[in-house]
Amino acid sequence: MEVIEMKEYQHLIGKIIVAVAIIVAAIIIAQAIGGAGESIRSGLLQLGDALR
């Protein structure tokens, strides 16, 4: 059975792809958290107005 070895640049490309995927996921999660925070803020403002 022949062992297939990856070349150094292939490892580097793989690491770059993983890094980009992590960054994209972090941006998506940050936007989701920001949107949720805005929804909570809006809800609290409406609740405050209703209680006045």
mmCIF entry with sequence, helices, sheets and N, C-alpha, C, O atoms, coordinates in Angstrom:
data_MODEL
# 
_entry.id   MODEL 
# 
_entity.id                         1 
_entity.type                       polymer 
_entity.pdbx_number_of_molecules   1 
# 
_entity_poly.entity_id                      1 
_entity_poly.type                           'polypeptide(L)' 
_entity_poly.nstd_linkage                   no 
_entity_poly.nstd_monomer                   no 
_entity_poly.pdbx_seq_one_letter_code       MEVIEMKEYQHLIGKIIVAVAIIVAAIIIAQAIGGAGESIRSGLLQLGDALR 
_entity_poly.pdbx_seq_one_letter_code_can   MEVIEMKEYQHLIGKIIVAVAIIVAAIIIAQAIGGAGESIRSGLLQLGDALR 
_entity_poly.pdbx_strand_id                 A 
# 
loop_
_entity_poly_seq.entity_id 
_entity_poly_seq.num 
_entity_poly_seq.mon_id 
_entity_poly_seq.hetero 
1 1  MET n 
1 2  GLU n 
1 3  VAL n 
1 4  ILE n 
1 5  GLU n 
1 6  MET n 
1 7  LYS n 
1 8  GLU n 
1 9  TYR n 
1 10 GLN n 
1 11 HIS n 
1 12 LEU n 
1 13 ILE n 
1 14 GLY n 
1 15 LYS n 
1 16 ILE n 
1 17 ILE n 
1 18 VAL n 
1 19 ALA n 
1 20 VAL n 
1 21 ALA n 
1 22 ILE n 
1 23 ILE n 
1 24 VAL n 
1 25 ALA n 
1 26 ALA n 
1 27 ILE n 
1 28 ILE n 
1 29 ILE n 
1 30 ALA n 
1 31 GLN n 
1 32 ALA n 
1 33 ILE n 
1 34 GLY n 
1 35 GLY n 
1 36 ALA n 
1 37 GLY n 
1 38 GLU n 
1 39 SER n 
1 40 ILE n 
1 41 ARG n 
1 42 SER n 
1 43 GLY n 
1 44 LEU n 
1 45 LEU n 
1 46 GLN n 
1 47 LEU n 
1 48 GLY n 
1 49 ASP n 
1 50 ALA n 
1 51 LEU n 
1 52 ARG n 
# 
_struct_asym.id          A 
_struct_asym.entity_id   1 
# 
_struct_conf.conf_type_id            HELX_P 
_struct_conf.id                      HELX_P1 
_struct_conf.pdbx_PDB_helix_id       AA1 
_struct_conf.beg_label_comp_id       GLU 
_struct_conf.beg_label_asym_id       A 
_struct_conf.beg_label_seq_id        8 
_struct_conf.pdbx_beg_PDB_ins_code   ? 
_struct_conf.end_label_comp_id       LEU 
_struct_conf.end_label_asym_id       A 
_struct_conf.end_label_seq_id        51 
_struct_conf.pdbx_end_PDB_ins_code   ? 
_struct_conf.beg_auth_comp_id        GLU 
_struct_conf.beg_auth_asym_id        A 
_struct_conf.beg_auth_seq_id         8 
_struct_conf.end_auth_comp_id        LEU 
_struct_conf.end_auth_asym_id        A 
_struct_conf.end_auth_seq_id         51 
_struct_conf.pdbx_PDB_helix_class    1 
_struct_conf.details                 ? 
_struct_conf.pdbx_PDB_helix_length   44 
# 
_struct_conf_type.id          HELX_P 
_struct_conf_type.criteria    ? 
_struct_conf_type.reference   ? 
# 
loop_
_atom_site.group_PDB 
_atom_site.id 
_atom_site.type_symbol 
_atom_site.label_atom_id 
_atom_site.label_alt_id 
_atom_site.label_comp_id 
_atom_site.label_asym_id 
_atom_site.label_entity_id 
_atom_site.label_seq_id 
_atom_site.pdbx_PDB_ins_code 
_atom_site.Cartn_x 
_atom_site.Cartn_y 
_atom_site.Cartn_z 
_atom_site.occupancy 
_atom_site.B_iso_or_equiv 
_atom_site.pdbx_formal_charge 
_atom_site.auth_seq_id 
_atom_site.auth_comp_id 
_atom_site.auth_asym_id 
_atom_site.auth_atom_id 
_atom_site.pdbx_PDB_model_num 
ATOM 1   N N  . MET A 1 1  ? 0.844   -1.182 0.000  1.00 0.00 ? 1  MET A N  1 
ATOM 2   C CA . MET A 1 1  ? 0.000   0.000  0.000  1.00 0.00 ? 1  MET A CA 1 
ATOM 3   C C  . MET A 1 1  ? 0.887   1.243  0.000  1.00 0.00 ? 1  MET A C  1 
ATOM 4   O O  . MET A 1 1  ? 1.816   1.353  0.800  1.00 0.00 ? 1  MET A O  1 
ATOM 5   N N  . GLU A 1 2  ? 0.599   2.150  -0.881 1.00 0.00 ? 2  GLU A N  1 
ATOM 6   C CA . GLU A 1 2  ? 1.419   3.358  -1.029 1.00 0.00 ? 2  GLU A CA 1 
ATOM 7   C C  . GLU A 1 2  ? 0.884   4.465  -0.123 1.00 0.00 ? 2  GLU A C  1 
ATOM 8   O O  . GLU A 1 2  ? -0.321  4.709  -0.069 1.00 0.00 ? 2  GLU A O  1 
ATOM 9   N N  . VAL A 1 3  ? 1.792   5.127  0.583  1.00 0.00 ? 3  VAL A N  1 
ATOM 10  C CA . VAL A 1 3  ? 1.418   6.232  1.459  1.00 0.00 ? 3  VAL A CA 1 
ATOM 11  C C  . VAL A 1 3  ? 1.494   7.524  0.658  1.00 0.00 ? 3  VAL A C  1 
ATOM 12  O O  . VAL A 1 3  ? 2.516   7.819  0.038  1.00 0.00 ? 3  VAL A O  1 
ATOM 13  N N  . ILE A 1 4  ? 0.412   8.291  0.673  1.00 0.00 ? 4  ILE A N  1 
ATOM 14  C CA . ILE A 1 4  ? 0.382   9.563  -0.053 1.00 0.00 ? 4  ILE A CA 1 
ATOM 15  C C  . ILE A 1 4  ? 0.718   10.674 0.935  1.00 0.00 ? 4  ILE A C  1 
ATOM 16  O O  . ILE A 1 4  ? 0.022   10.858 1.933  1.00 0.00 ? 4  ILE A O  1 
ATOM 17  N N  . GLU A 1 5  ? 1.782   11.407 0.652  1.00 0.00 ? 5  GLU A N  1 
ATOM 18  C CA . GLU A 1 5  ? 2.187   12.499 1.527  1.00 0.00 ? 5  GLU A CA 1 
ATOM 19  C C  . GLU A 1 5  ? 1.794   13.827 0.900  1.00 0.00 ? 5  GLU A C  1 
ATOM 20  O O  . GLU A 1 5  ? 1.909   14.026 -0.310 1.00 0.00 ? 5  GLU A O  1 
ATOM 21  N N  . MET A 1 6  ? 1.328   14.727 1.755  1.00 0.00 ? 6  MET A N  1 
ATOM 22  C CA . MET A 1 6  ? 0.990   16.063 1.263  1.00 0.00 ? 6  MET A CA 1 
ATOM 23  C C  . MET A 1 6  ? 2.249   16.917 1.271  1.00 0.00 ? 6  MET A C  1 
ATOM 24  O O  . MET A 1 6  ? 3.093   16.799 2.160  1.00 0.00 ? 6  MET A O  1 
ATOM 25  N N  . LYS A 1 7  ? 2.357   17.748 0.302  1.00 0.00 ? 7  LYS A N  1 
ATOM 26  C CA . LYS A 1 7  ? 3.497   18.655 0.242  1.00 0.00 ? 7  LYS A CA 1 
ATOM 27  C C  . LYS A 1 7  ? 3.275   19.804 1.219  1.00 0.00 ? 7  LYS A C  1 
ATOM 28  O O  . LYS A 1 7  ? 2.160   20.039 1.686  1.00 0.00 ? 7  LYS A O  1 
ATOM 29  N N  . GLU A 1 8  ? 4.352   20.508 1.515  1.00 0.00 ? 8  GLU A N  1 
ATOM 30  C CA . GLU A 1 8  ? 4.297   21.589 2.501  1.00 0.00 ? 8  GLU A CA 1 
ATOM 31  C C  . GLU A 1 8  ? 3.282   22.668 2.109  1.00 0.00 ? 8  GLU A C  1 
ATOM 32  O O  . GLU A 1 8  ? 2.533   23.153 2.957  1.00 0.00 ? 8  GLU A O  1 
ATOM 33  N N  . TYR A 1 9  ? 3.256   23.042 0.827  1.00 0.00 ? 9  TYR A N  1 
ATOM 34  C CA . TYR A 1 9  ? 2.324   24.091 0.407  1.00 0.00 ? 9  TYR A CA 1 
ATOM 35  C C  . TYR A 1 9  ? 0.874   23.622 0.514  1.00 0.00 ? 9  TYR A C  1 
ATOM 36  O O  . TYR A 1 9  ? -0.025  24.441 0.705  1.00 0.00 ? 9  TYR A O  1 
ATOM 37  N N  . GLN A 1 10 ? 0.639   22.328 0.396  1.00 0.00 ? 10 GLN A N  1 
ATOM 38  C CA . GLN A 1 10 ? -0.722  21.819 0.545  1.00 0.00 ? 10 GLN A CA 1 
ATOM 39  C C  . GLN A 1 10 ? -1.188  21.938 1.996  1.00 0.00 ? 10 GLN A C  1 
ATOM 40  O O  . GLN A 1 10 ? -2.352  22.244 2.255  1.00 0.00 ? 10 GLN A O  1 
ATOM 41  N N  . HIS A 1 11 ? -0.277  21.696 2.936  1.00 0.00 ? 11 HIS A N  1 
ATOM 42  C CA . HIS A 1 11 ? -0.601  21.900 4.352  1.00 0.00 ? 11 HIS A CA 1 
ATOM 43  C C  . HIS A 1 11 ? -0.917  23.369 4.601  1.00 0.00 ? 11 HIS A C  1 
ATOM 44  O O  . HIS A 1 11 ? -1.874  23.696 5.303  1.00 0.00 ? 11 HIS A O  1 
ATOM 45  N N  . LEU A 1 12 ? -0.110  24.248 4.023  1.00 0.00 ? 12 LEU A N  1 
ATOM 46  C CA . LEU A 1 12 ? -0.305  25.686 4.204  1.00 0.00 ? 12 LEU A CA 1 
ATOM 47  C C  . LEU A 1 12 ? -1.656  26.120 3.636  1.00 0.00 ? 12 LEU A C  1 
ATOM 48  O O  . LEU A 1 12 ? -2.386  26.875 4.279  1.00 0.00 ? 12 LEU A O  1 
ATOM 49  N N  . ILE A 1 13 ? -1.987  25.649 2.446  1.00 0.00 ? 13 ILE A N  1 
ATOM 50  C CA . ILE A 1 13 ? -3.276  25.990 1.834  1.00 0.00 ? 13 ILE A CA 1 
ATOM 51  C C  . ILE A 1 13 ? -4.427  25.485 2.710  1.00 0.00 ? 13 ILE A C  1 
ATOM 52  O O  . ILE A 1 13 ? -5.421  26.186 2.896  1.00 0.00 ? 13 ILE A O  1 
ATOM 53  N N  . GLY A 1 14 ? -4.291  24.286 3.240  1.00 0.00 ? 14 GLY A N  1 
ATOM 54  C CA . GLY A 1 14 ? -5.320  23.738 4.124  1.00 0.00 ? 14 GLY A CA 1 
ATOM 55  C C  . GLY A 1 14 ? -5.500  24.580 5.373  1.00 0.00 ? 14 GLY A C  1 
ATOM 56  O O  . GLY A 1 14 ? -6.628  24.831 5.798  1.00 0.00 ? 14 GLY A O  1 
ATOM 57  N N  . LYS A 1 15 ? -4.397  25.018 5.963  1.00 0.00 ? 15 LYS A N  1 
ATOM 58  C CA . LYS A 1 15 ? -4.468  25.860 7.162  1.00 0.00 ? 15 LYS A CA 1 
ATOM 59  C C  . LYS A 1 15 ? -5.097  27.207 6.841  1.00 0.00 ? 15 LYS A C  1 
ATOM 60  O O  . LYS A 1 15 ? -5.862  27.738 7.646  1.00 0.00 ? 15 LYS A O  1 
ATOM 61  N N  . ILE A 1 16 ? -4.785  27.766 5.679  1.00 0.00 ? 16 ILE A N  1 
ATOM 62  C CA . ILE A 1 16 ? -5.371  29.046 5.274  1.00 0.00 ? 16 ILE A CA 1 
ATOM 63  C C  . ILE A 1 16 ? -6.880  28.894 5.093  1.00 0.00 ? 16 ILE A C  1 
ATOM 64  O O  . ILE A 1 16 ? -7.644  29.762 5.514  1.00 0.00 ? 16 ILE A O  1 
ATOM 65  N N  . ILE A 1 17 ? -7.309  27.806 4.473  1.00 0.00 ? 17 ILE A N  1 
ATOM 66  C CA . ILE A 1 17 ? -8.743  27.571 4.270  1.00 0.00 ? 17 ILE A CA 1 
ATOM 67  C C  . ILE A 1 17 ? -9.458  27.450 5.612  1.00 0.00 ? 17 ILE A C  1 
ATOM 68  O O  . ILE A 1 17 ? -10.540 28.011 5.791  1.00 0.00 ? 17 ILE A O  1 
ATOM 69  N N  . VAL A 1 18 ? -8.865  26.726 6.549  1.00 0.00 ? 18 VAL A N  1 
ATOM 70  C CA . VAL A 1 18 ? -9.467  26.584 7.880  1.00 0.00 ? 18 VAL A CA 1 
ATOM 71  C C  . VAL A 1 18 ? -9.531  27.939 8.583  1.00 0.00 ? 18 VAL A C  1 
ATOM 72  O O  . VAL A 1 18 ? -10.538 28.261 9.214  1.00 0.00 ? 18 VAL A O  1 
ATOM 73  N N  . ALA A 1 19 ? -8.463  28.735 8.481  1.00 0.00 ? 19 ALA A N  1 
ATOM 74  C CA . ALA A 1 19 ? -8.440  30.050 9.119  1.00 0.00 ? 19 ALA A CA 1 
ATOM 75  C C  . ALA A 1 19 ? -9.523  30.957 8.541  1.00 0.00 ? 19 ALA A C  1 
ATOM 76  O O  . ALA A 1 19 ? -10.214 31.650 9.288  1.00 0.00 ? 19 ALA A O  1 
ATOM 77  N N  . VAL A 1 20 ? -9.673  30.957 7.228  1.00 0.00 ? 20 VAL A N  1 
ATOM 78  C CA . VAL A 1 20 ? -10.703 31.783 6.589  1.00 0.00 ? 20 VAL A CA 1 
ATOM 79  C C  . VAL A 1 20 ? -12.091 31.321 7.024  1.00 0.00 ? 20 VAL A C  1 
ATOM 80  O O  . VAL A 1 20 ? -12.966 32.149 7.279  1.00 0.00 ? 20 VAL A O  1 
ATOM 81  N N  . ALA A 1 21 ? -12.300 30.017 7.110  1.00 0.00 ? 21 ALA A N  1 
ATOM 82  C CA . ALA A 1 21 ? -13.598 29.493 7.543  1.00 0.00 ? 21 ALA A CA 1 
ATOM 83  C C  . ALA A 1 21 ? -13.910 29.919 8.975  1.00 0.00 ? 21 ALA A C  1 
ATOM 84  O O  . ALA A 1 21 ? -15.052 30.255 9.286  1.00 0.00 ? 21 ALA A O  1 
ATOM 85  N N  . ILE A 1 22 ? -12.909 29.907 9.844  1.00 0.00 ? 22 ILE A N  1 
ATOM 86  C CA . ILE A 1 22 ? -13.108 30.335 11.235 1.00 0.00 ? 22 ILE A CA 1 
ATOM 87  C C  . ILE A 1 22 ? -13.462 31.817 11.289 1.00 0.00 ? 22 ILE A C  1 
ATOM 88  O O  . ILE A 1 22 ? -14.352 32.214 12.041 1.00 0.00 ? 22 ILE A O  1 
ATOM 89  N N  . ILE A 1 23 ? -12.774 32.634 10.501 1.00 0.00 ? 23 ILE A N  1 
ATOM 90  C CA . ILE A 1 23 ? -13.049 34.073 10.482 1.00 0.00 ? 23 ILE A CA 1 
ATOM 91  C C  . ILE A 1 23 ? -14.461 34.345 9.970  1.00 0.00 ? 23 ILE A C  1 
ATOM 92  O O  . ILE A 1 23 ? -15.183 35.160 10.543 1.00 0.00 ? 23 ILE A O  1 
ATOM 93  N N  . VAL A 1 24 ? -14.855 33.670 8.899  1.00 0.00 ? 24 VAL A N  1 
ATOM 94  C CA . VAL A 1 24 ? -16.205 33.854 8.350  1.00 0.00 ? 24 VAL A CA 1 
ATOM 95  C C  . VAL A 1 24 ? -17.252 33.439 9.379  1.00 0.00 ? 24 VAL A C  1 
ATOM 96  O O  . VAL A 1 24 ? -18.253 34.133 9.559  1.00 0.00 ? 24 VAL A O  1 
ATOM 97  N N  . ALA A 1 25 ? -17.031 32.319 10.050 1.00 0.00 ? 25 ALA A N  1 
ATOM 98  C CA . ALA A 1 25 ? -17.972 31.864 11.077 1.00 0.00 ? 25 ALA A CA 1 
ATOM 99  C C  . ALA A 1 25 ? -18.057 32.873 12.220 1.00 0.00 ? 25 ALA A C  1 
ATOM 100 O O  . ALA A 1 25 ? -19.143 33.135 12.736 1.00 0.00 ? 25 ALA A O  1 
ATOM 101 N N  . ALA A 1 26 ? -16.922 33.438 12.617 1.00 0.00 ? 26 ALA A N  1 
ATOM 102 C CA . ALA A 1 26 ? -16.910 34.426 13.697 1.00 0.00 ? 26 ALA A CA 1 
ATOM 103 C C  . ALA A 1 26 ? -17.698 35.671 13.303 1.00 0.00 ? 26 ALA A C  1 
ATOM 104 O O  . ALA A 1 26 ? -18.424 36.230 14.125 1.00 0.00 ? 26 ALA A O  1 
ATOM 105 N N  . ILE A 1 27 ? -17.560 36.108 12.054 1.00 0.00 ? 27 ILE A N  1 
ATOM 106 C CA . ILE A 1 27 ? -18.305 37.280 11.581 1.00 0.00 ? 27 ILE A CA 1 
ATOM 107 C C  . ILE A 1 27 ? -19.803 36.996 11.591 1.00 0.00 ? 27 ILE A C  1 
ATOM 108 O O  . ILE A 1 27 ? -20.596 37.834 12.019 1.00 0.00 ? 27 ILE A O  1 
ATOM 109 N N  . ILE A 1 28 ? -20.185 35.818 11.121 1.00 0.00 ? 28 ILE A N  1 
ATOM 110 C CA . ILE A 1 28 ? -21.608 35.454 11.100 1.00 0.00 ? 28 ILE A CA 1 
ATOM 111 C C  . ILE A 1 28 ? -22.167 35.399 12.520 1.00 0.00 ? 28 ILE A C  1 
ATOM 112 O O  . ILE A 1 28 ? -23.265 35.893 12.775 1.00 0.00 ? 28 ILE A O  1 
ATOM 113 N N  . ILE A 1 29 ? -21.419 34.801 13.441 1.00 0.00 ? 29 ILE A N  1 
ATOM 114 C CA . ILE A 1 29 ? -21.868 34.705 14.833 1.00 0.00 ? 29 ILE A CA 1 
ATOM 115 C C  . ILE A 1 29 ? -21.962 36.091 15.463 1.00 0.00 ? 29 ILE A C  1 
ATOM 116 O O  . ILE A 1 29 ? -22.911 36.377 16.193 1.00 0.00 ? 29 ILE A O  1 
ATOM 117 N N  . ALA A 1 30 ? -20.984 36.954 15.186 1.00 0.00 ? 30 ALA A N  1 
ATOM 118 C CA . ALA A 1 30 ? -21.004 38.311 15.740 1.00 0.00 ? 30 ALA A CA 1 
ATOM 119 C C  . ALA A 1 30 ? -22.221 39.085 15.243 1.00 0.00 ? 30 ALA A C  1 
ATOM 120 O O  . ALA A 1 30 ? -22.850 39.811 16.012 1.00 0.00 ? 30 ALA A O  1 
ATOM 121 N N  . GLN A 1 31 ? -22.553 38.937 13.972 1.00 0.00 ? 31 GLN A N  1 
ATOM 122 C CA . GLN A 1 31 ? -23.729 39.618 13.430 1.00 0.00 ? 31 GLN A CA 1 
ATOM 123 C C  . GLN A 1 31 ? -25.007 39.080 14.064 1.00 0.00 ? 31 GLN A C  1 
ATOM 124 O O  . GLN A 1 31 ? -25.934 39.840 14.343 1.00 0.00 ? 31 GLN A O  1 
ATOM 125 N N  . ALA A 1 32 ? -25.057 37.775 14.290 1.00 0.00 ? 32 ALA A N  1 
ATOM 126 C CA . ALA A 1 32 ? -26.235 37.180 14.921 1.00 0.00 ? 32 ALA A CA 1 
ATOM 127 C C  . ALA A 1 32 ? -26.395 37.682 16.352 1.00 0.00 ? 32 ALA A C  1 
ATOM 128 O O  . ALA A 1 32 ? -27.507 37.981 16.789 1.00 0.00 ? 32 ALA A O  1 
ATOM 129 N N  . ILE A 1 33 ? -25.291 37.774 17.076 1.00 0.00 ? 33 ILE A N  1 
ATOM 130 C CA . ILE A 1 33 ? -25.340 38.279 18.456 1.00 0.00 ? 33 ILE A CA 1 
ATOM 131 C C  . ILE A 1 33 ? -25.766 39.740 18.459 1.00 0.00 ? 33 ILE A C  1 
ATOM 132 O O  . ILE A 1 33 ? -26.570 40.156 19.293 1.00 0.00 ? 33 ILE A O  1 
ATOM 133 N N  . GLY A 1 34 ? -25.224 40.517 17.524 1.00 0.00 ? 34 GLY A N  1 
ATOM 134 C CA . GLY A 1 34 ? -25.614 41.927 17.422 1.00 0.00 ? 34 GLY A CA 1 
ATOM 135 C C  . GLY A 1 34 ? -27.093 42.078 17.113 1.00 0.00 ? 34 GLY A C  1 
ATOM 136 O O  . GLY A 1 34 ? -27.767 42.930 17.693 1.00 0.00 ? 34 GLY A O  1 
ATOM 137 N N  . GLY A 1 35 ? -27.597 41.261 16.209 1.00 0.00 ? 35 GLY A N  1 
ATOM 138 C CA . GLY A 1 35 ? -29.022 41.310 15.877 1.00 0.00 ? 35 GLY A CA 1 
ATOM 139 C C  . GLY A 1 35 ? -29.890 40.924 17.057 1.00 0.00 ? 35 GLY A C  1 
ATOM 140 O O  . GLY A 1 35 ? -30.927 41.541 17.296 1.00 0.00 ? 35 GLY A O  1 
ATOM 141 N N  . ALA A 1 36 ? -29.474 39.907 17.795 1.00 0.00 ? 36 ALA A N  1 
ATOM 142 C CA . ALA A 1 36 ? -30.231 39.486 18.976 1.00 0.00 ? 36 ALA A CA 1 
ATOM 143 C C  . ALA A 1 36 ? -30.216 40.583 20.035 1.00 0.00 ? 36 ALA A C  1 
ATOM 144 O O  . ALA A 1 36 ? -31.231 40.846 20.679 1.00 0.00 ? 36 ALA A O  1 
ATOM 145 N N  . GLY A 1 37 ? -29.068 41.218 20.210 1.00 0.00 ? 37 GLY A N  1 
ATOM 146 C CA . GLY A 1 37 ? -28.975 42.314 21.177 1.00 0.00 ? 37 GLY A CA 1 
ATOM 147 C C  . GLY A 1 37 ? -29.876 43.472 20.798 1.00 0.00 ? 37 GLY A C  1 
ATOM 148 O O  . GLY A 1 37 ? -30.518 44.073 21.660 1.00 0.00 ? 37 GLY A O  1 
ATOM 149 N N  . GLU A 1 38 ? -29.927 43.785 19.520 1.00 0.00 ? 38 GLU A N  1 
ATOM 150 C CA . GLU A 1 38 ? -30.802 44.863 19.053 1.00 0.00 ? 38 GLU A CA 1 
ATOM 151 C C  . GLU A 1 38 ? -32.267 44.511 19.279 1.00 0.00 ? 38 GLU A C  1 
ATOM 152 O O  . GLU A 1 38 ? -33.065 45.375 19.643 1.00 0.00 ? 38 GLU A O  1 
ATOM 153 N N  . SER A 1 39 ? -32.623 43.249 19.066 1.00 0.00 ? 39 SER A N  1 
ATOM 154 C CA . SER A 1 39 ? -34.004 42.810 19.302 1.00 0.00 ? 39 SER A CA 1 
ATOM 155 C C  . SER A 1 39 ? -34.356 42.912 20.784 1.00 0.00 ? 39 SER A C  1 
ATOM 156 O O  . SER A 1 39 ? -35.452 43.348 21.137 1.00 0.00 ? 39 SER A O  1 
ATOM 157 N N  . ILE A 1 40 ? -33.435 42.513 21.640 1.00 0.00 ? 40 ILE A N  1 
ATOM 158 C CA . ILE A 1 40 ? -33.667 42.602 23.087 1.00 0.00 ? 40 ILE A CA 1 
ATOM 159 C C  . ILE A 1 40 ? -33.817 44.057 23.503 1.00 0.00 ? 40 ILE A C  1 
ATOM 160 O O  . ILE A 1 40 ? -34.707 44.395 24.284 1.00 0.00 ? 40 ILE A O  1 
ATOM 161 N N  . ARG A 1 41 ? -32.949 44.919 22.985 1.00 0.00 ? 41 ARG A N  1 
ATOM 162 C CA . ARG A 1 41 ? -33.003 46.349 23.308 1.00 0.00 ? 41 ARG A CA 1 
ATOM 163 C C  . ARG A 1 41 ? -34.339 46.940 22.877 1.00 0.00 ? 41 ARG A C  1 
ATOM 164 O O  . ARG A 1 41 ? -34.966 47.687 23.627 1.00 0.00 ? 41 ARG A O  1 
ATOM 165 N N  . SER A 1 42 ? -34.769 46.601 21.667 1.00 0.00 ? 42 SER A N  1 
ATOM 166 C CA . SER A 1 42 ? -36.042 47.101 21.150 1.00 0.00 ? 42 SER A CA 1 
ATOM 167 C C  . SER A 1 42 ? -37.197 46.620 22.021 1.00 0.00 ? 42 SER A C  1 
ATOM 168 O O  . SER A 1 42 ? -38.106 47.387 22.336 1.00 0.00 ? 42 SER A O  1 
ATOM 169 N N  . GLY A 1 43 ? -37.157 45.355 22.406 1.00 0.00 ? 43 GLY A N  1 
ATOM 170 C CA . GLY A 1 43 ? -38.211 44.807 23.256 1.00 0.00 ? 43 GLY A CA 1 
ATOM 171 C C  . GLY A 1 43 ? -38.258 45.478 24.613 1.00 0.00 ? 43 GLY A C  1 
ATOM 172 O O  . GLY A 1 43 ? -39.336 45.756 25.137 1.00 0.00 ? 43 GLY A O  1 
ATOM 173 N N  . LEU A 1 44 ? -37.094 45.741 25.184 1.00 0.00 ? 44 LEU A N  1 
ATOM 174 C CA . LEU A 1 44 ? -37.052 46.404 26.492 1.00 0.00 ? 44 LEU A CA 1 
ATOM 175 C C  . LEU A 1 44 ? -37.551 47.838 26.398 1.00 0.00 ? 44 LEU A C  1 
ATOM 176 O O  . LEU A 1 44 ? -38.227 48.319 27.307 1.00 0.00 ? 44 LEU A O  1 
ATOM 177 N N  . LEU A 1 45 ? -37.224 48.527 25.306 1.00 0.00 ? 45 LEU A N  1 
ATOM 178 C CA . LEU A 1 45 ? -37.717 49.893 25.128 1.00 0.00 ? 45 LEU A CA 1 
ATOM 179 C C  . LEU A 1 45 ? -39.237 49.906 25.002 1.00 0.00 ? 45 LEU A C  1 
ATOM 180 O O  . LEU A 1 45 ? -39.899 50.775 25.569 1.00 0.00 ? 45 LEU A O  1 
ATOM 181 N N  . GLN A 1 46 ? -39.791 48.951 24.266 1.00 0.00 ? 46 GLN A N  1 
ATOM 182 C CA . GLN A 1 46 ? -41.248 48.867 24.129 1.00 0.00 ? 46 GLN A CA 1 
ATOM 183 C C  . GLN A 1 46 ? -41.900 48.530 25.465 1.00 0.00 ? 46 GLN A C  1 
ATOM 184 O O  . GLN A 1 46 ? -42.963 49.057 25.793 1.00 0.00 ? 46 GLN A O  1 
ATOM 185 N N  . LEU A 1 47 ? -41.261 47.657 26.230 1.00 0.00 ? 47 LEU A N  1 
ATOM 186 C CA . LEU A 1 47 ? -41.784 47.306 27.552 1.00 0.00 ? 47 LEU A CA 1 
ATOM 187 C C  . LEU A 1 47 ? -41.752 48.522 28.469 1.00 0.00 ? 47 LEU A C  1 
ATOM 188 O O  . LEU A 1 47 ? -42.697 48.771 29.217 1.00 0.00 ? 47 LEU A O  1 
ATOM 189 N N  . GLY A 1 48 ? -40.653 49.280 28.406 1.00 0.00 ? 48 GLY A N  1 
ATOM 190 C CA . GLY A 1 48 ? -40.553 50.491 29.214 1.00 0.00 ? 48 GLY A CA 1 
ATOM 191 C C  . GLY A 1 48 ? -41.617 51.504 28.848 1.00 0.00 ? 48 GLY A C  1 
ATOM 192 O O  . GLY A 1 48 ? -42.203 52.135 29.727 1.00 0.00 ? 48 GLY A O  1 
ATOM 193 N N  . ASP A 1 49 ? -41.872 51.666 27.563 1.00 0.00 ? 49 ASP A N  1 
ATOM 194 C CA . ASP A 1 49 ? -42.917 52.594 27.123 1.00 0.00 ? 49 ASP A CA 1 
ATOM 195 C C  . ASP A 1 49 ? -44.295 52.117 27.579 1.00 0.00 ? 49 ASP A C  1 
ATOM 196 O O  . ASP A 1 49 ? -45.141 52.931 27.947 1.00 0.00 ? 49 ASP A O  1 
ATOM 197 N N  . ALA A 1 50 ? -44.522 50.816 27.557 1.00 0.00 ? 50 ALA A N  1 
ATOM 198 C CA . ALA A 1 50 ? -45.821 50.274 27.958 1.00 0.00 ? 50 ALA A CA 1 
ATOM 199 C C  . ALA A 1 50 ? -46.051 50.448 29.458 1.00 0.00 ? 50 ALA A C  1 
ATOM 200 O O  . ALA A 1 50 ? -47.194 50.583 29.895 1.00 0.00 ? 50 ALA A O  1 
ATOM 201 N N  . LEU A 1 51 ? -44.987 50.446 30.243 1.00 0.00 ? 51 LEU A N  1 
ATOM 202 C CA . LEU A 1 51 ? -45.126 50.557 31.698 1.00 0.00 ? 51 LEU A CA 1 
ATOM 203 C C  . LEU A 1 51 ? -45.270 51.999 32.164 1.00 0.00 ? 51 LEU A C  1 
ATOM 204 O O  . LEU A 1 51 ? -45.629 52.238 33.317 1.00 0.00 ? 51 LEU A O  1 
ATOM 205 N N  . ARG A 1 52 ? -44.997 52.959 31.296 1.00 0.00 ? 52 ARG A N  1 
ATOM 206 C CA . ARG A 1 52 ? -45.103 54.369 31.712 1.00 0.00 ? 52 ARG A CA 1 
ATOM 207 C C  . ARG A 1 52 ? -46.524 54.818 31.808 1.00 0.00 ? 52 ARG A C  1 
ATOM 208 O O  . ARG A 1 52 ? -46.785 55.973 32.144 1.00 0.00 ? 52 ARG A O  1 
# 
